[in-house]
Amino acid sequence: MPSTLRFELTTPVLDDRPVYLSGNFCDWYPDVEAFRLWPVTADHPVRNQPGPEPSSLGHYALDFPADVALPDVLDYKYTRGGWDHVELDEAGEVPPNRISQQETGIRRDRVPHWRWFGRSYNPDLLPKLDLMVADFPRPQRQTERRVRVLLPHDYEYSDKRYPVLYLSDGQNLIGAGSGYGSWEIDRRLAVLASRHHHELIVVAIDHGEDSRLQEFTLDRTLAGTGDGRNYLDFVVHTLKPQIDQTFRTKTDAFHTGIGGSSLGGLISLYGGLLHPRTFGRWLVFSPSLWIAKTVFADAARCRVEPDTKVYVFGGGDESKSMVSSLTKLIDSLTQSPDTNNITSTLAVDPNGRHSESFWGHEFPKAVEWLFY
């Protein structure tokens, strides 16, 4: 029986590459003309009819050819003309094949990103690395710290002002990283740029090596006495004023974020709790909540600015208590006196582990939720 199955695709990545359906019905050839999707525009709503490539819509459609038999289980992907232009996920990584047993009706899909000539990103969209200073002074402890700044790829061609995200553990954020790996946020920001979600300045602050545990905890903890208040004072009162003076930033809390993972996630949470007039965007990945005995009570008492947003993320394979602790954190925030000022979300990967690559993969989703 002829198929009456229609594929409708949306993508935020707008360029002039054609879009094709490929799968086990065509021996996985990536550019068979019979399986080309055509742009759907107001002037060209008819499927399978050539029309101008859309300049702002990113909507495509295909009526599966009636003379081609549908497999019992349809295994497929979308390409833009070749496997070096195949679909990717939000973070620029290869997703599993799409599976369908649908024979009629409409199959709606979304592709957030595409491979670019064999790469996971267009290198022209990489952010500009500004090594602000390798030994930025930290007067609170008479020490120095490496601080690096990532600027949008088109920063120098614009007069715009940008929101800013301050991230801890800078050694594990850019490029290959060091020690435990990297979030590869430079590559992730290039992926975001392909869908015009790159207008953000990221400030990567190196941790204090042997003093990291002390630096990212507050007061008395299960690991001793922390010095996190001094670290946050450095970010808020020393580093941020210099960043705002040097670059075109939006300085208010609504456009200023703080983030990190593990102990860096914990200190980022406290950055928001203790400095709500500075940080209105909190990126909290796999925070070490277990080490801070009063963290849930502190969250339940927090007072924040209107429109504060909190993105909490963790994995089911990190520890037995990670997901339940994150849920308790979200519950504590909803009990706060200013709960109406907070919008929070909890994202959980059931198979997620405590690793830099795990956090890097989630980074684009968090940025889009917090700033877009």
DOFI-603006 format. One record per residue (C-alpha): residue number from 1; residue in three letters; x, y, z negated. Coordinates in steps of 0.02 Angstrom, whole numbers, plus 50000, padded with zeros to 5 digits. Example, Ala and Ser with C-alpha at 12.3 -4.5 7.8 and 13.67 -1.06 7.14 Angstrom:
BEGIN
> 1  ala  50615  49775  49610 .
> 2  ser  50684  49947  49643 .
This chain:
BEGIN
> 1  met  50000  50000  50000 .
> 2  pro  50073  50171  50045 .
> 3  ser  50140  50273  49900 .
> 4  thr  50050  50430  49846 .
> 5  leu  50184  50476  49721 .
> 6  arg  50244  50656  49717 .
> 7  phe  50405  50718  49636 .
> 8  glu  50408  50895  49569 .
> 9  leu  50571  50965  49505 .
> 10  thr  50618  51125  49414 .
> 11  thr  50795  51186  49384 .
> 12  pro  50860  51348  49310 .
> 13  val  51017  51339  49419 .
> 14  leu  50980  51441  49574 .
> 15  asp  51094  51425  49725 .
> 16  asp  51081  51377  49909 .
> 17  arg  51124  51192  49893 .
> 18  pro  50981  51077  49951 .
> 19  val  50903  50953  49830 .
> 20  tyr  50883  50766  49864 .
> 21  leu  50807  50616  49778 .
> 22  ser  50920  50462  49774 .
> 23  gly  50900  50291  49698 .
> 24  asn  50875  50105  49721 .
> 25  phe  50750  50137  49862 .
> 26  cys  50885  50207  49979 .
> 27  asp  51041  50111  49924 .
> 28  trp  51090  50264  49823 .
> 29  tyr  51138  50370  49973 .
> 30  pro  51140  50548  49903 .
> 31  asp  51081  50650  50052 .
> 32  val  50950  50556  50153 .
> 33  glu  50846  50686  50243 .
> 34  ala  50683  50591  50215 .
> 35  phe  50710  50614  50027 .
> 36  arg  50750  50798  50029 .
> 37  leu  50644  50904  49913 .
> 38  trp  50580  51067  49984 .
> 39  pro  50564  51232  49892 .
> 40  val  50392  51271  49826 .
> 41  thr  50355  51456  49843 .
> 42  ala  50199  51561  49859 .
> 43  asp  50228  51570  50047 .
> 44  his  50273  51386  50066 .
> 45  pro  50168  51281  49946 .
> 46  val  50161  51130  50062 .
> 47  arg  50274  50985  50013 .
> 48  asn  50392  50906  50139 .
> 49  gln  50388  51063  50245 .
> 50  pro  50546  51166  50270 .
> 51  gly  50540  51338  50193 .
> 52  pro  50663  51469  50132 .
> 53  glu  50769  51421  49984 .
> 54  pro  50695  51506  49829 .
> 55  ser  50792  51653  49761 .
> 56  ser  50712  51654  49589 .
> 57  leu  50595  51505  49565 .
> 58  gly  50695  51344  49561 .
> 59  his  50540  51239  49602 .
> 60  tyr  50553  51092  49724 .
> 61  ala  50439  50950  49778 .
> 62  leu  50435  50790  49881 .
> 63  asp  50295  50673  49930 .
> 64  phe  50376  50502  49929 .
> 65  pro  50377  50440  50111 .
> 66  ala  50227  50327  50145 .
> 67  asp  50331  50210  50254 .
> 68  val  50457  50171  50115 .
> 69  ala  50413  50037  49987 .
> 70  leu  50425  50089  49806 .
> 71  pro  50525  49967  49699 .
> 72  asp  50433  49890  49552 .
> 73  val  50551  49988  49440 .
> 74  leu  50610  50151  49516 .
> 75  asp  50790  50194  49467 .
> 76  tyr  50840  50368  49525 .
> 77  lys  50934  50531  49509 .
> 78  tyr  50933  50701  49592 .
> 79  thr  51080  50769  49691 .
> 80  arg  51122  50927  49785 .
> 81  gly  51191  50833  49935 .
> 82  gly  51322  50717  49861 .
> 83  trp  51381  50629  49704 .
> 84  asp  51501  50773  49675 .
> 85  his  51343  50880  49659 .
> 86  val  51236  50762  49553 .
> 87  glu  51123  50814  49410 .
> 88  leu  51197  50837  49235 .
> 89  asp  51121  50867  49064 .
> 90  glu  51112  51029  48964 .
> 91  ala  51291  51012  48905 .
> 92  gly  51364  50970  49076 .
> 93  glu  51378  50782  49047 .
> 94  val  51315  50634  49147 .
> 95  pro  51140  50579  49093 .
> 96  pro  51072  50401  49114 .
> 97  asn  50976  50358  49271 .
> 98  arg  50792  50407  49273 .
> 99  ile  50673  50260  49265 .
> 100  ser  50492  50253  49325 .
> 101  gln  50359  50123  49361 .
> 102  gln  50235  50255  49418 .
> 103  glu  50156  50222  49587 .
> 104  thr  50037  50369  49608 .
> 105  gly  50013  50544  49544 .
> 106  ile  50145  50674  49504 .
> 107  arg  50315  50640  49427 .
> 108  arg  50380  50802  49348 .
> 109  asp  50565  50818  49308 .
> 110  arg  50686  50953  49255 .
> 111  val  50872  50965  49292 .
> 112  pro  50961  51088  49177 .
> 113  his  51131  51079  49264 .
> 114  trp  51222  51009  49416 .
> 115  arg  51398  50950  49454 .
> 116  trp  51496  51079  49554 .
> 117  phe  51610  51002  49686 .
> 118  gly  51653  50859  49570 .
> 119  arg  51671  50965  49414 .
> 120  ser  51550  50985  49270 .
> 121  tyr  51554  51174  49290 .
> 122  asn  51596  51310  49413 .
> 123  pro  51769  51372  49361 .
> 124  asp  51723  51547  49416 .
> 125  leu  51600  51551  49272 .
> 126  leu  51725  51509  49134 .
> 127  pro  51728  51639  48995 .
> 128  lys  51879  51753  48982 .
> 129  leu  51992  51705  48837 .
> 130  asp  52052  51858  48743 .
> 131  leu  52183  51808  48615 .
> 132  met  52141  51953  48504 .
> 133  val  52286  51919  48388 .
> 134  ala  52381  51764  48336 .
> 135  asp  52407  51828  48159 .
> 136  phe  52255  51932  48114 .
> 137  pro  52280  51997  47936 .
> 138  arg  52167  51931  47800 .
> 139  pro  52194  52054  47658 .
> 140  gln  52076  51962  47540 .
> 141  arg  52212  51830  47518 .
> 142  gln  52366  51916  47590 .
> 143  thr  52372  51789  47731 .
> 144  glu  52353  51789  47920 .
> 145  arg  52237  51695  48035 .
> 146  arg  52229  51661  48223 .
> 147  val  52072  51737  48301 .
> 148  arg  52022  51708  48482 .
> 149  val  51881  51792  48576 .
> 150  leu  51786  51720  48723 .
> 151  leu  51706  51853  48833 .
> 152  pro  51572  51822  48966 .
> 153  his  51652  51788  49136 .
> 154  asp  51579  51950  49206 .
> 155  tyr  51616  52058  49053 .
> 156  glu  51735  52174  49144 .
> 157  tyr  51609  52206  49282 .
> 158  ser  51473  52258  49161 .
> 159  asp  51437  52397  49039 .
> 160  lys  51319  52289  48936 .
> 161  arg  51330  52259  48751 .
> 162  tyr  51327  52079  48693 .
> 163  pro  51274  51976  48543 .
> 164  val  51415  51892  48447 .
> 165  leu  51433  51718  48373 .
> 166  tyr  51570  51689  48243 .
> 167  leu  51626  51507  48235 .
> 168  ser  51738  51423  48107 .
> 169  asp  51870  51289  48137 .
> 170  gly  51939  51377  48291 .
> 171  gln  52072  51242  48315 .
> 172  asn  51935  51123  48374 .
> 173  leu  51830  51235  48485 .
> 174  ile  51922  51283  48645 .
> 175  gly  52003  51175  48779 .
> 176  ala  52069  51008  48719 .
> 177  gly  52074  51067  48539 .
> 178  ser  52192  50992  48412 .
> 179  gly  52188  50852  48286 .
> 180  tyr  52010  50791  48291 .
> 181  gly  51961  50844  48468 .
> 182  ser  51861  50992  48532 .
> 183  trp  51687  51063  48560 .
> 184  glu  51756  51130  48726 .
> 185  ile  51649  51285  48708 .
> 186  asp  51737  51368  48855 .
> 187  arg  51669  51231  48970 .
> 188  arg  51500  51234  48882 .
> 189  leu  51486  51422  48908 .
> 190  ala  51523  51400  49094 .
> 191  val  51380  51275  49100 .
> 192  leu  51267  51402  49015 .
> 193  ala  51323  51534  49139 .
> 194  ser  51254  51430  49283 .
> 195  arg  51081  51463  49211 .
> 196  his  51122  51644  49160 .
> 197  his  51129  51607  48974 .
> 198  his  51310  51660  48951 .
> 199  glu  51291  51839  48891 .
> 200  leu  51370  51806  48722 .
> 201  ile  51538  51846  48642 .
> 202  val  51609  51702  48541 .
> 203  val  51739  51732  48406 .
> 204  ala  51837  51575  48357 .
> 205  ile  51921  51587  48187 .
> 206  asp  52054  51459  48141 .
> 207  his  52035  51372  47973 .
> 208  gly  52166  51379  47839 .
> 209  glu  52240  51205  47869 .
> 210  asp  52277  51136  47694 .
> 211  ser  52165  51266  47613 .
> 212  arg  52014  51225  47724 .
> 213  leu  51916  51134  47588 .
> 214  gln  51939  51276  47465 .
> 215  glu  51904  51408  47597 .
> 216  phe  51738  51334  47654 .
> 217  thr  51661  51299  47482 .
> 218  leu  51592  51416  47350 .
> 219  asp  51614  51426  47163 .
> 220  arg  51621  51259  47072 .
> 221  thr  51589  51110  47186 .
> 222  leu  51614  50923  47176 .
> 223  ala  51788  50953  47250 .
> 224  gly  51841  51092  47132 .
> 225  thr  51832  51281  47137 .
> 226  gly  51798  51355  47307 .
> 227  asp  51855  51519  47382 .
> 228  gly  51720  51536  47515 .
> 229  arg  51659  51706  47457 .
> 230  asn  51828  51781  47500 .
> 231  tyr  51825  51696  47671 .
> 232  leu  51653  51769  47708 .
> 233  asp  51711  51940  47647 .
> 234  phe  51852  51928  47774 .
> 235  val  51731  51888  47916 .
> 236  val  51603  52020  47867 .
> 237  his  51710  52164  47806 .
> 238  thr  51876  52143  47898 .
> 239  leu  51852  52044  48058 .
> 240  lys  51678  52098  48115 .
> 241  pro  51714  52286  48107 .
> 242  gln  51869  52258  48214 .
> 243  ile  51773  52153  48340 .
> 244  asp  51636  52285  48350 .
> 245  gln  51765  52421  48376 .
> 246  thr  51862  52327  48510 .
> 247  phe  51721  52252  48614 .
> 248  arg  51549  52304  48674 .
> 249  thr  51444  52215  48544 .
> 250  lys  51269  52223  48476 .
> 251  thr  51306  52246  48292 .
> 252  asp  51140  52211  48205 .
> 253  ala  51095  52048  48118 .
> 254  phe  50969  52003  48253 .
> 255  his  51115  51989  48377 .
> 256  thr  51249  51919  48261 .
> 257  gly  51272  51735  48224 .
> 258  ile  51383  51625  48118 .
> 259  gly  51412  51441  48146 .
> 260  gly  51514  51286  48117 .
> 261  ser  51511  51101  48078 .
> 262  ser  51542  50993  47925 .
> 263  leu  51624  51107  47795 .
> 264  gly  51615  51243  47928 .
> 265  gly  51428  51212  47937 .
> 266  leu  51415  51232  47749 .
> 267  ile  51508  51398  47745 .
> 268  ser  51404  51458  47893 .
> 269  leu  51246  51419  47796 .
> 270  tyr  51313  51519  47650 .
> 271  gly  51364  51657  47769 .
> 272  gly  51181  51677  47812 .
> 273  leu  51122  51658  47632 .
> 274  leu  51246  51782  47559 .
> 275  his  51253  51906  47704 .
> 276  pro  51079  51908  47780 .
> 277  arg  51097  52088  47839 .
> 278  thr  51249  52036  47941 .
> 279  phe  51200  51865  48010 .
> 280  gly  51026  51836  48080 .
> 281  arg  51074  51683  48184 .
> 282  trp  51139  51528  48093 .
> 283  leu  51213  51377  48184 .
> 284  val  51228  51240  48054 .
> 285  phe  51296  51074  48119 .
> 286  ser  51315  50923  48003 .
> 287  pro  51345  51031  47848 .
> 288  ser  51433  50953  47699 .
> 289  leu  51284  50982  47586 .
> 290  trp  51336  50844  47467 .
> 291  ile  51482  50944  47403 .
> 292  ala  51382  51098  47348 .
> 293  lys  51278  51056  47195 .
> 294  thr  51163  51209  47206 .
> 295  val  51141  51223  47394 .
> 296  phe  50957  51176  47401 .
> 297  ala  50912  51293  47260 .
> 298  asp  51012  51431  47343 .
> 299  ala  50919  51402  47507 .
> 300  ala  50751  51407  47417 .
> 301  arg  50794  51577  47342 .
> 302  cys  50861  51658  47500 .
> 303  arg  50807  51831  47555 .
> 304  val  50834  51865  47740 .
> 305  glu  50800  51994  47874 .
> 306  pro  50647  51976  47987 .
> 307  asp  50669  51863  48139 .
> 308  thr  50810  51761  48063 .
> 309  lys  50837  51598  48159 .
> 310  val  50919  51441  48091 .
> 311  tyr  50972  51293  48200 .
> 312  val  51012  51138  48097 .
> 313  phe  51083  50984  48181 .
> 314  gly  51152  50815  48130 .
> 315  gly  51166  50631  48175 .
> 316  gly  51091  50473  48106 .
> 317  asp  51257  50381  48109 .
> 318  glu  51354  50512  48011 .
> 319  ser  51304  50449  47839 .
> 320  lys  51156  50370  47751 .
> 321  ser  51105  50537  47678 .
> 322  met  51139  50659  47821 .
> 323  val  50965  50665  47900 .
> 324  ser  50872  50665  47734 .
> 325  ser  50985  50805  47670 .
> 326  leu  50954  50909  47825 .
> 327  thr  50767  50883  47806 .
> 328  lys  50780  50938  47624 .
> 329  leu  50876  51093  47679 .
> 330  ile  50739  51143  47802 .
> 331  asp  50608  51112  47666 .
> 332  ser  50706  51222  47546 .
> 333  leu  50713  51365  47672 .
> 334  thr  50525  51355  47694 .
> 335  gln  50505  51380  47506 .
> 336  ser  50606  51541  47505 .
> 337  pro  50524  51709  47462 .
> 338  asp  50557  51766  47641 .
> 339  thr  50500  51607  47728 .
> 340  asn  50394  51710  47849 .
> 341  asn  50554  51794  47908 .
> 342  ile  50638  51629  47953 .
> 343  thr  50615  51523  48108 .
> 344  ser  50707  51359  48085 .
> 345  thr  50725  51199  48185 .
> 346  leu  50799  51030  48143 .
> 347  ala  50877  50931  48286 .
> 348  val  50931  50752  48252 .
> 349  asp  51021  50629  48364 .
> 350  pro  50984  50457  48288 .
> 351  asn  51148  50389  48358 .
> 352  gly  51252  50545  48324 .
> 353  arg  51418  50531  48234 .
> 354  his  51527  50654  48140 .
> 355  ser  51637  50714  48284 .
> 356  glu  51687  50867  48383 .
> 357  ser  51620  50797  48547 .
> 358  phe  51452  50765  48464 .
> 359  trp  51440  50947  48406 .
> 360  gly  51505  51014  48572 .
> 361  his  51368  50923  48666 .
> 362  glu  51235  51007  48558 .
> 363  phe  51315  51180  48568 .
> 364  pro  51225  51240  48728 .
> 365  lys  51055  51189  48660 .
> 366  ala  51088  51282  48498 .
> 367  val  51148  51439  48588 .
> 368  glu  50995  51442  48700 .
> 369  trp  50878  51419  48553 .
> 370  leu  50964  51550  48445 .
> 371  phe  50996  51686  48573 .
> 372  tyr  50875  51655  48719 .
